[in-house]
Amino acid sequence: MMSMPMKWAATASLTLIVACTPAQQDELTRDAARTAVRPVLERNFPGIPLEPATDCVIDNATSGELLSLAADAVTGPTANTVEIVSDIVSRPGTITCLAETGIPAVLGSL
């Protein structure tokens, strides 16, 4: 069960998102989702460049996944966050994105 401050934060976040234009809503959702994705990538894929890898995950997520990840940003990453990120990382588009942006950066730093 969510504590009262957590409920307030979730309600405040939702209120802010609803009051925005669709483009602003999308950007706020994507930014919040990034907050939940980064710790999962950092823990499950040590050494991967976080910013490009996070962008690959966000860019290959569905709208529903982005909303779930954005909600997880309020409470912190959960098992559901890990499952969603793992599903997105395993998609061909994400793998291609990581190969083009994330992995060469790791190899170049060796």
PyMOL commands that set and color helices and strands:
alter all, ss='L'
color gray80, all
select helices_A, chain A and resi 4-18+22-44+50-59+63-75+79-89+92-108
alter helices_A, ss='H'
color red, helices_A
deselect
rebuild
show_as cartoon
